[in-house]
């Protein structure tokens, strides 16, 4: 009974967190529209020192509601799954992904571009969920990763270079950030001790 309560509590917390996160994105885009795209300046323009402060804010901005609509459902689904392991861990994972994705864009995006949106975070959460179970040796998380791979495996095409105006750089570095986050936020264990048993 206690386990059921705990699971239900985690799911409720995860749901509130990610719905609140996405609601914030919609509010910000509403403000952007009301101010004649006044928030688009928070996107990342590559290799300009002053743009480094936009590495994290860029993940909360979008270029129009169509852009935001495309990101909303995958962020809700992947964010919910990722947040099931705890709010603190999710926030740490999201921070690692946003920094990695944003810095990757800043370093390698083409001159004159302006990159914003939650897609880097989405690709990062996808990568995080794929490998988290193997890092923590949790069978349930491996199974969840398999479900995520079936639902969103086609995302991987988005890390390939393209000329479609989509930031493959943000996608690729977001994915890398998600895999790194799985290791950086792994369940603590002794470096000299044996690997934990699968559970």
C-alpha positions in Angstrom: 0.0 0.0 0.0 2.8 2.4 0.9 4.5 1.7 -2.4 1.3 2.5 -4.3 0.9 5.8 -2.4 4.5 6.7 -3.1 4.1 5.9 -6.8 0.9 7.9 -7.0 2.6 10.8 -5.2 5.5 10.8 -7.6 3.2 10.7 -10.6 1.2 13.6 -9.2 4.3 15.7 -8.5 5.7 14.9 -12.0 2.5 15.8 -13.6 2.2 19.2 -11.8 5.8 20.0 -12.6 5.7 19.4 -16.3 2.3 20.9 -16.8 3.5 24.0 -15.0 6.6 24.0 -17.1 4.7 23.8 -20.4 2.2 26.4 -19.2 5.1 28.8 -18.6 6.2 28.3 -22.2 2.7 29.2 -23.4 2.5 32.3 -21.2 5.9 33.4 -22.5 4.9 33.0 -26.1 1.7 34.9 -25.4 3.8 37.8 -24.0 6.1 37.5 -27.1 3.1 37.8 -29.4 1.7 40.8 -27.5 5.1 42.6 -27.6 5.6 42.0 -31.3 8.1 39.2 -30.8 9.8 41.2 -28.1 11.2 38.0 -26.5 12.9 36.6 -29.6 16.1 38.4 -28.6 16.5 35.7 -25.9 17.4 33.2 -28.7 21.0 32.3 -29.1 23.1 34.0 -31.7 26.3 32.0 -32.1 29.8 33.0 -31.0 28.8 36.3 -29.5 30.1 36.6 -25.9 27.0 38.5 -24.8 24.7 35.7 -26.0 26.0 33.2 -23.5 23.5 34.6 -20.9 20.7 33.3 -23.3 21.9 29.7 -23.2 19.2 28.7 -20.7 16.4 31.3 -21.5 16.5 30.2 -25.1 14.9 26.9 -24.1 11.8 28.7 -22.9 11.3 30.8 -26.0 9.6 30.0 -29.3 9.2 31.6 -32.7 5.4 31.6 -32.8 2.6 29.3 -31.6 3.1 26.8 -34.4 6.7 26.2 -33.1 5.4 25.8 -29.5 2.6 23.5 -30.5 5.1 21.2 -32.2 7.1 20.9 -29.0 4.2 20.8 -26.4 3.1 17.1 -26.6 6.6 15.5 -26.7 7.7 17.8 -23.8 4.7 16.8 -21.8 5.2 13.1 -22.4 9.0 12.9 -22.0 9.1 15.4 -19.3 6.5 13.5 -17.2 8.4 10.2 -17.6 11.7 11.9 -16.7 10.2 13.7 -13.7 8.8 10.4 -12.2 12.2 9.9 -10.5 11.9 13.2 -8.5 11.6 16.9 -9.0 15.1 17.7 -7.9 16.6 15.1 -10.2 14.5 16.3 -13.1 15.6 19.9 -12.6 19.2 18.9 -12.5 18.8 16.8 -15.7 17.0 19.7 -17.5 19.7 22.1 -16.5 22.5 19.9 -17.8 20.6 19.4 -21.1 19.8 23.0 -21.6 23.3 24.1 -20.9 24.8 21.5 -23.2 22.4 22.1 -26.0 22.7 25.9 -25.7 26.5 25.9 -25.7 26.5 23.5 -28.7 24.3 25.9 -30.6 26.5 28.8 -29.6 29.6 27.1 -30.8 28.5 25.5 -34.1 25.3 27.1 -35.3 25.7 29.1 -38.6 26.5 32.8 -38.4 23.5 35.1 -38.4 21.2 32.5 -37.0 18.9 32.9 -33.9 18.0 29.7 -32.1 15.3 29.2 -29.5 12.8 26.5 -28.4 12.4 23.5 -26.2 13.4 21.0 -28.8 16.9 20.7 -27.5 15.4 19.8 -24.1 13.1 17.3 -25.7 16.0 15.5 -27.5 17.9 15.5 -24.2 15.0 14.0 -22.3 14.7 11.4 -25.0 18.4 10.5 -24.7 18.2 10.5 -20.9 15.3 8.2 -20.8 16.9 5.8 -23.3 20.0 5.2 -21.2 18.9 6.0 -17.6 17.8 2.4 -16.9 21.1 0.9 -18.0 23.1 3.5 -15.9 21.1 2.8 -12.8 20.5 -0.8 -13.6 16.7 -0.5 -13.2 14.7 -3.0 -15.2 11.6 -0.8 -15.1 13.5 2.2 -16.5 14.9 0.0 -19.3 11.4 -1.0 -20.2 10.3 2.7 -20.1 13.2 3.5 -22.3 12.1 0.9 -24.8 8.6 2.5 -24.8 10.1 5.9 -25.4 12.2 4.5 -28.3 9.1 3.1 -29.9 7.1 6.3 -29.5 9.7 8.8 -30.3 12.6 6.9 -32.0 12.0 9.0 -35.2 13.4 12.0 -33.3 16.9 10.7 -34.0 16.6 11.9 -37.6 16.5 15.4 -36.2 20.2 15.3 -35.2 21.3 15.0 -38.8 22.4 18.2 -40.6 19.7 19.8 -42.7 18.9 23.0 -44.5 15.3 23.1 -43.3 15.7 25.9 -40.8 15.6 23.4 -37.9 18.4 23.5 -35.4 20.0 20.1 -35.7 22.8 21.5 -33.6 20.5 22.0 -30.7 19.0 18.6 -31.2 22.3 16.8 -31.4 23.9 18.6 -28.4 20.6 18.2 -26.5 20.8 14.4 -27.0 24.4 14.4 -25.9 23.4 16.4 -22.8 20.7 13.9 -22.0 23.0 11.0 -22.1 25.6 12.9 -20.0 22.8 13.8 -17.5 21.9 10.1 -17.0 25.5 9.5 -15.8 25.9 12.7 -13.9 22.6 12.2 -11.9 22.9 8.4 -11.5 22.1 6.8 -8.2 25.1 7.2 -5.9 27.3 4.2 -5.3 30.9 3.6 -4.3 33.3 4.0 -7.1 35.3 1.0 -5.8 32.3 -1.1 -5.0 30.8 -3.7 -7.3 28.0 -2.7 -9.7 24.6 -2.8 -8.1 22.4 -5.7 -9.0 19.6 -5.2 -11.5 16.4 -4.2 -9.7 
